[in-house]
Structure formats: structure tokens, C-alpha cells
Amino acid sequence: MQYLIPQGDSGQLEMTSGAQPSPSANELLIEVAASGINRADLLQIAGHYPPPTGASEIIGLEVAGVVKQTVKNSRFRVGDKVIALLSGGGYGEYVTVDVGSVMPLPQGLSFIQGAAIPEAFITAYQALFDIAKLNQRLRSKRPRVLIHAGASGVGCAAIQLALVTGCEVFTTASSDEKLNALAAFGDIHPINYTQQCFGQCIKDLTQGQGVDIIIDFIGGDYLGKNIDSAALDATIVTLAMLGGRYGPQLDFAKLLQKRITLCGSTLRNRSTEYKTALVTKFEDQFLAKFANTQLMPTIDSSYRYGDVNSALAHIANNKNIGKLILHGFSD
């Protein structure tokens, strides 16, 4: 099969050929039609984010494609169009994946659209619902949710999930262009962090009460600002550290006074059982909403696999609004 692999120390990917992967017990074999690009791919290329033990060394965390080999008693049949959350292997012509991490391609969506769903939406779902317990919060109030890096793939997904469940949504981005695009999702409070202090904006917009859930990809000096922006009993979920590994001094007094829960999480190295449960809950609650357009994958642009290095440069330069997708192994 064909797949993309880093060559030398340049960080550039090149197409090569190798053996087709063989599925083990409980795994499907999928012929890949499109692959999602994620910032984690850049980290793996740079040598900072190796795949979990036993996972494919090939880059790529999500695909859409066609089932070529199934397992006994599976709901999937050969020829089914599917989307899949991966621990690796997505930049290859074929990939194997545990059946529990696979979902049907929503009706009416293309493979390119489908490839933009698994990593972004499952990560956003994990942060909002599994970690921050959004479903429980919705029983007693209309939660306020602050989503940083709103124009990222996960940011776009989190905004949509929060809106469709009735939350009041605040989001930050680096430009008015990005914020204007995000406004198409619905009624949000946009904050241009290059022109405004998001902490002061949250204080003003909430009359000093703060927000109940914060989804953060920045780390660094956002820690203190997030604590200042948090409401009583808030949960802050950190998913990345684009702004730096270390934050300023932590004010434990504010943490205690507000009864804040600080959480950090990754998805890739979770157990198969955890991912299966997460994917199942997401599918049950939200997958049908893609068919009726209540939710939509956000595509910035798509590239042929041979143009992967241009795509990676685009996301590295923080120019994207939503997902970048690779396609075209077979055409």
C-alpha cells in the first residue's frame, strides 16, 4: 500500500510503499478515502508525540473510508462507508482499527467531510461531557462555556456541541475573520484575544460571575486568566499547551474559593475500552445531528496526499478555520 512517512530531518513527508496492515481480532480493515490533519501530527513529525505502544508508526488520527474486512458479529459489513478514530495509521492507503472506534459515515456527507469528524468531535465531546460533566450541569442551569482557539478543529466542534445542547458560548480567536466565521454556528460571544483581554471580557459579559466550563489549548499564562474567568464550581480542561509548558504561580486561594476542578487530558493513549465507550456515547447523542445539519464538520481546505507538506505548513502557521483534510490515494 501507499503511505506518507517523514524523510530525514527535514520534517517533510514523502510517499512510499509498504505492506498492507493485517487486522487482528476485533479490528476492521478500512480502505482510506480521506484523512484528517491534526496539530498532533506536527508534534509526531517533530519527534515529540510518539504513538502508543502497539499503534501504527504512520501518522494520522482519523479517517473516512470503506470497510474491506470485517469481524464476526459486527454491525459493519464489507463495503460500508465509515469514519474512524485512530491511534495512528491515518496517512496510509489502508488502516486497521478496533471496531469500537468506528462509526457509520453520516448520511449525506462526503468522505472529506466525514474525515473531519472523529478526532475533533470526539475530543470535544470528551472534554465537555466526559470530563466537565456537561450533561449533569444542563439539568440545573444553562451552563456558560469558554472555548479557546475556537477556530481550531476541536474548537469548532466544541462550539457546535455546546450550542446544540443549549449552552451560552464564549470563544477566543486571533482575528475578526475567524470570529466572524465562528458566528455562523449560532449566537456566541466572540473575543479577539489579540485586541482584548479575554479575562476582562468574561468578567464584563457575565457580570463578574464567570463561566462554568473552560476548554483550553494554550496553557502557559492562560492558567491564571482561566482561574480568574471561572465561576464557582467550574471545570477547566486543558488539552494542549500551545502557549508553553509552564504557567505562572498558581493562586491556590482562588482555586479553593471557587472550588475549581483543573483537568488535563489526552485521547490518543486511552484504552480501547475507554475509546469504545466514548465513541458509543457520542454516536448515540450526536451522530444523527450531522445528517440533519444541526452539526457540521468545518473544513478549512482539502489537499491531495501528495500535497501534504503544504497542508502541514498551513496548519503550522495557524491560518486554518476548522479542519484540513487529505484525499486522493485512489484517484
Steps between C-alpha positions, in 0.01 A plus 500: 500500500598867477560712807670822607810495717754763620825504305822595677508796738312740275158426643372454145277203420545286191290226344635148528370146468476220750300199612128535558416469872327184619212541746519314828205377702219756524659729239361618167710559190405832338602630159567867569327762285588806709708582808473781751807709587559595864758707687600177672629387159749787502617396846549140388698610195722709730557197724304633798187283489577134432212258444384281789653155532367272230355779284605565141807719457327663202364846581127572503225486764176488299371378166194443288484207264352165404503178702704234318508234773268468798474286814247244614177639645594858405231743391733601214511317168755503218425805285359714782606865505645586841698750703756396760698635794858369492811476713705521180509392137268757345744618232496155341296349218365235740463502877391255768298618799304350786135475404403702809670810358305489172173676416284506186565790264201730561248503219556778249864564594797450270811311605683834532232629737494173691876502559460831686277347769670231713798667668351849527153407618597209725769714668251783549238255626749349745593841641145635530300193595733235642733729696301819566169310544299735280193274494479520879541878500221536244251351747516801729603803294611635164877452525743760377786353297824673394680334209849622415644459148146500368607480136696178551344170400420404859396857577245504217365164616478609864316820410241305303451235769459766767253701291287205394455401865394850601812648661602864500825498303803730519794443267841650428684520169786699351310702240164652420496289182505183708243630747265605220522147359424352841192720534340288225460223760254708701479754780849522653701759691811555281826620657801606290781420741749710301294812570318421826579344836276195503492497879361852515252419222370198692467708815304769317280263299405288801465786750792355694350151536740323263457188287428142603723313254822609331657299218863611464766411242746775595641429845781739600372825649138410419484303825461804725266673256284189477474480878398867509235426233360195676171492689437321828541123452640548149705241313805597293606237245845541344554306177823654368774750589547717193592792726762316700555208734521705819256751643546782750466449872175325586276693741366220716277742687295567186498130416358417842259791522342416167521120551653470153583163344816508285533213251748405231422237242609324183299257290750310286653288776169406666403134520296330231219453751494870588494607135225253419282636782571859397431439131179313583368781719589764242332303223185445705467867595628686196581305181149530355525879528746503209240353266251775588774771495462597865871420511744539213868420458691823440740467205762768447648335192584163349822378338607199301732267691790608280453858622514407867796726579309808382211396721724454804659842442154657487397361837841577653451865405168510688312610189222242505137533599396143571655183363749425223437176315709273276345295220575329170694174547287323240418774249 
